[in-house]
Amino acid sequence: MEKHQQVISIIEGVTVGGDKPLLLSGPCAAEGKGLCEEVAGKMKEIAGELGFNYVFKASFDKANRTSADSFRGKGMDEGMRILEHIKRTFDLPIVTDIHESYQASEVAEVADILQIPAFLCRQTDLLLAAAKTGKIVNIKKGQFMAPEDMQYAVNKVNAMADNPIALLTERGTTFGYGNLVVDMRSLPIMRQYAPVLFDVTHSVQRPGAAGGSSGGNREFAPYLAKAAAATGIDGYFIETHPNPEVAMSDGPNMIPLSGMKAFLMEILKIHSA
């Protein structure tokens, strides 16, 4: 099976497909400026020391929460101000989700990578709007999608002449109710179509399994991350928080910030091999 091997410069100073794996990492939600500053500073330090191409990740809006009572974020205006502050202060590229087509152009003024949530990976208008900005588009594989079918999402993005680069991210597949499994075959399959990342934290999510919100089993994250690294992929999506137990979104899945260096070192041993 032919794999994606080409080294691509996706952002100034950031490549995908080479010896340095891409790392999209940060808190699930941009809960506040202070939190984002703490995570961005520490993660930039760790990534630089270990040799990752680092992009800061946080969502300005969590539009697909289980319950309407759940925290969604600071809103687009305040959320994007926080992300712009992180970009400028720490000299870091930014990745964040968009949920509506109208958001693409405004978010692209700050973000270097526009992320398409897994539930929306087939939404043609959203994919095209993201592609038209000229920014990199990271498409999360839907929990309901066969890996082979993700080529069509990539084709929608690549059809726009101004944006020839899409990334694909595996985040698990629905297995019954409130559970996900990861089929490691999907990683080399999707790598035929685009560079592939593995979403470590959402792959251990338990959708809707915490009584109105999603739960998770972060204890399985190291096993899945190392298994994904062994298949030969281009990078990792890992959410982290100084105190996941009080995080306002996806706390059960996130890796504690204090443990990220050791976690990444374990992945890197296998990735480098």
C-alpha positions as CSV (number, residue, x, y, z in Angstrom):
1,M,0.0,0.0,0.0
2,E,1.5,3.3,-1.1
3,K,2.0,5.7,1.8
4,H,2.1,9.5,1.9
5,Q,5.9,10.1,2.0
6,Q,6.3,13.7,0.7
7,V,7.6,16.3,3.0
8,I,5.3,19.4,2.8
9,S,5.9,22.8,4.2
10,I,2.5,23.7,5.6
11,I,3.3,26.8,7.6
12,E,6.5,28.9,7.7
13,G,8.9,26.8,9.7
14,V,6.5,23.8,10.0
15,T,6.6,20.7,7.9
16,V,4.6,17.5,7.8
17,G,5.8,14.2,6.5
18,G,9.5,14.5,7.5
19,D,11.6,13.3,10.5
20,K,9.9,15.8,12.9
21,P,6.3,14.8,13.7
22,L,3.6,17.4,13.6
23,L,2.0,18.1,17.0
24,L,-1.3,19.8,17.4
25,S,-1.8,20.3,21.1
26,G,-3.5,22.5,23.7
27,P,-6.6,22.6,25.9
28,C,-9.9,21.4,24.5
29,A,-11.5,24.8,24.9
30,A,-10.0,28.3,25.2
31,E,-11.3,28.7,28.7
32,G,-9.3,31.9,29.3
33,K,-6.2,33.8,28.4
34,G,-4.2,32.6,31.5
35,L,-4.9,28.9,30.8
36,C,-3.9,29.2,27.2
37,E,-0.7,31.1,28.1
38,E,0.3,28.4,30.6
39,V,-0.2,25.6,28.1
40,A,1.3,27.4,25.1
41,G,4.4,28.3,27.0
42,K,5.0,24.9,28.4
43,M,4.1,23.0,25.2
44,K,6.4,25.2,23.1
45,E,9.3,24.4,25.4
46,I,8.6,20.7,25.4
47,A,8.1,20.5,21.6
48,G,11.3,22.4,21.0
49,E,13.3,20.2,23.3
50,L,11.9,16.9,21.8
51,G,11.8,17.9,18.2
52,F,8.1,18.2,17.3
53,N,6.7,20.7,14.8
54,Y,4.3,22.4,17.2
55,V,0.9,24.1,16.5
56,F,-1.1,25.4,19.5
57,K,-4.7,24.1,19.6
58,A,-7.8,25.4,21.4
59,S,-11.4,25.7,20.4
60,F,-13.2,29.1,20.6
61,D,-16.5,27.3,20.5
62,K,-17.6,23.7,21.4
63,A,-20.7,23.6,19.3
64,N,-21.3,19.9,19.6
65,R,-21.6,19.4,23.3
66,T,-23.9,16.7,24.5
67,S,-26.1,19.1,26.6
68,A,-27.2,22.7,25.9
69,D,-26.2,23.4,29.5
70,S,-22.5,22.4,28.9
71,F,-19.8,25.1,28.6
72,R,-19.2,26.0,24.9
73,G,-16.5,28.6,25.2
74,K,-15.9,32.3,25.3
75,G,-17.6,33.0,22.0
76,M,-16.1,33.7,18.7
77,D,-15.0,37.3,19.3
78,E,-13.3,36.7,22.7
79,G,-12.1,33.2,21.7
80,M,-10.3,34.5,18.7
81,R,-8.8,37.4,20.7
82,I,-7.3,34.8,23.0
83,L,-5.9,32.8,20.1
84,E,-4.5,35.9,18.4
85,H,-2.8,36.8,21.7
86,I,-1.2,33.3,22.0
87,K,-0.1,33.5,18.3
88,R,1.6,36.9,18.8
89,T,3.0,36.4,22.3
90,F,4.5,33.0,21.8
91,D,5.2,33.1,18.0
92,L,3.1,30.0,17.5
93,P,0.9,28.8,14.6
94,I,-2.7,28.2,15.6
95,V,-5.3,25.5,14.8
96,T,-8.9,25.8,15.8
97,D,-12.3,24.3,14.8
98,I,-14.9,25.9,12.6
99,H,-18.5,24.7,12.6
100,E,-20.2,27.0,10.2
101,S,-19.2,28.1,6.7
102,Y,-19.5,31.8,7.6
103,Q,-16.8,31.4,10.3
104,A,-14.0,30.3,7.9
105,S,-12.8,33.7,6.5
106,E,-12.8,35.4,9.9
107,V,-11.1,32.6,11.8
108,A,-8.5,32.3,9.0
109,E,-7.3,35.8,9.8
110,V,-5.8,34.3,13.0
111,A,-5.6,30.5,12.5
112,D,-3.0,28.8,10.3
113,I,-4.9,25.5,10.2
114,L,-8.7,25.3,10.1
115,Q,-10.1,22.1,11.7
116,I,-13.2,20.4,10.5
117,P,-14.9,18.5,13.4
118,A,-15.5,14.8,12.9
119,F,-19.3,15.2,12.9
120,L,-19.0,17.7,10.0
121,C,-16.5,16.0,7.8
122,R,-18.9,15.4,5.0
123,Q,-20.3,19.0,4.9
124,T,-19.4,20.1,1.5
125,D,-20.0,23.8,2.0
126,L,-18.0,23.9,5.2
127,L,-15.0,22.1,3.5
128,L,-15.1,24.4,0.5
129,A,-15.3,27.5,2.7
130,A,-12.3,26.4,4.7
131,A,-10.4,25.6,1.5
132,K,-11.2,28.9,-0.1
133,T,-9.3,30.7,2.7
134,G,-6.0,29.3,1.5
135,K,-5.2,27.8,4.9
136,I,-4.4,24.2,5.7
137,V,-7.5,22.2,6.5
138,N,-7.4,19.4,9.1
139,I,-10.3,17.1,8.6
140,K,-11.3,14.9,11.6
141,K,-12.5,11.5,10.4
142,G,-16.1,11.0,11.4
143,Q,-16.9,8.4,14.0
144,F,-19.3,6.9,11.4
145,M,-16.9,7.0,8.4
146,A,-14.9,4.3,6.6
147,P,-11.3,5.3,6.2
148,E,-11.6,4.8,2.4
149,D,-14.4,7.4,2.2
150,M,-12.2,10.2,3.6
151,Q,-10.6,10.5,0.2
152,Y,-13.7,12.3,-0.9
153,A,-13.4,14.9,1.8
154,V,-9.8,15.5,0.8
155,N,-10.9,15.8,-2.8
156,K,-13.3,18.6,-1.9
157,V,-10.6,20.6,-0.3
158,N,-8.0,19.9,-2.9
159,A,-10.4,20.9,-5.7
160,M,-9.9,24.5,-4.6
161,A,-6.8,25.7,-6.5
162,D,-5.7,28.0,-3.7
163,N,-5.5,25.3,-1.1
164,P,-3.8,22.0,-2.2
165,I,-3.2,20.8,1.4
166,A,-5.5,18.8,3.6
167,L,-4.7,16.7,6.6
168,L,-6.7,13.8,8.0
169,T,-7.0,12.9,11.7
170,E,-8.2,9.6,13.0
171,R,-10.2,9.8,16.2
172,G,-11.9,6.5,16.6
173,T,-15.0,4.8,15.3
174,T,-18.4,4.3,17.0
175,F,-18.7,0.9,18.7
176,G,-22.2,0.4,20.1
177,Y,-23.4,3.2,22.3
178,G,-21.1,5.5,24.2
179,N,-17.9,3.8,23.1
180,L,-15.2,4.2,20.4
181,V,-12.6,1.8,19.0
182,V,-9.6,2.5,16.8
183,D,-9.0,0.4,13.7
184,M,-5.3,0.9,13.1
185,R,-5.7,-0.1,9.5
186,S,-7.4,3.2,8.9
187,L,-4.1,5.1,9.4
188,P,-2.2,3.6,6.4
189,I,-5.4,3.5,4.4
190,M,-6.0,7.3,4.8
191,R,-2.3,8.0,4.4
192,Q,-2.8,7.2,0.7
193,Y,-4.9,10.4,0.4
194,A,-3.2,12.9,2.7
195,P,-0.8,13.2,5.7
196,V,-2.4,11.5,8.7
197,L,-2.5,12.5,12.4
198,F,-3.7,10.4,15.3
199,D,-6.1,12.1,17.8
200,V,-4.9,10.5,21.0
201,T,-7.3,12.1,23.4
202,H,-10.6,11.9,21.5
203,S,-9.9,8.2,20.6
204,V,-10.4,7.4,24.3
205,Q,-13.6,9.4,24.6
206,R,-16.8,7.9,25.8
207,P,-19.4,9.9,23.9
208,G,-22.4,10.9,26.0
209,A,-21.4,8.4,28.7
210,A,-21.1,10.8,31.7
211,G,-24.8,11.8,32.1
212,G,-25.2,14.7,29.8
213,S,-21.6,15.0,28.8
214,S,-18.9,12.8,27.3
215,G,-16.6,10.7,29.6
216,G,-13.3,9.1,28.7
217,N,-10.6,6.6,29.7
218,R,-7.3,8.5,29.5
219,E,-5.5,5.5,31.0
220,F,-5.7,3.9,27.5
221,A,-4.2,6.9,25.7
222,P,-0.5,5.7,25.9
223,Y,-1.4,2.3,24.4
224,L,-3.3,3.8,21.5
225,A,-0.7,6.5,20.9
226,K,2.2,4.0,20.7
227,A,0.2,1.7,18.5
228,A,-0.5,4.5,16.1
229,A,3.1,5.6,16.1
230,A,4.1,2.1,15.1
231,T,2.0,2.3,11.9
232,G,4.1,5.2,10.6
233,I,2.1,8.4,10.6
234,D,2.8,12.1,10.3
235,G,1.8,13.5,13.6
236,Y,-0.4,13.7,16.7
237,F,-3.4,15.6,18.1
238,I,-3.2,15.7,21.9
239,E,-5.3,17.8,24.2
240,T,-3.7,18.8,27.5
241,H,-4.6,20.8,30.6
242,P,-2.9,21.7,33.9
243,N,-5.7,20.1,35.8
244,P,-8.0,17.9,33.6
245,E,-10.3,17.2,36.5
246,V,-11.6,20.8,36.5
247,A,-11.4,21.3,32.7
248,M,-14.6,22.7,31.3
249,S,-14.6,20.3,28.3
250,D,-13.2,16.8,27.7
251,G,-11.4,16.6,31.0
252,P,-11.5,12.8,31.2
253,N,-9.6,12.5,27.9
254,M,-6.9,15.1,28.3
255,I,-3.3,14.4,29.4
256,P,-2.2,16.4,32.4
257,L,0.2,19.1,31.3
258,S,2.8,17.9,33.9
259,G,2.9,14.5,32.2
260,M,3.1,15.7,28.6
261,K,6.9,15.5,28.2
262,A,7.1,11.9,29.4
263,F,4.1,11.0,27.3
264,L,5.6,12.5,24.2
265,M,9.0,10.9,24.8
266,E,7.4,7.4,24.9
267,I,5.6,8.1,21.6
268,L,8.8,9.5,20.0
269,K,10.8,6.3,20.8
270,I,8.4,4.3,18.6
271,H,7.8,7.1,16.0
272,S,11.5,7.5,15.4
273,A,12.0,3.8,15.1
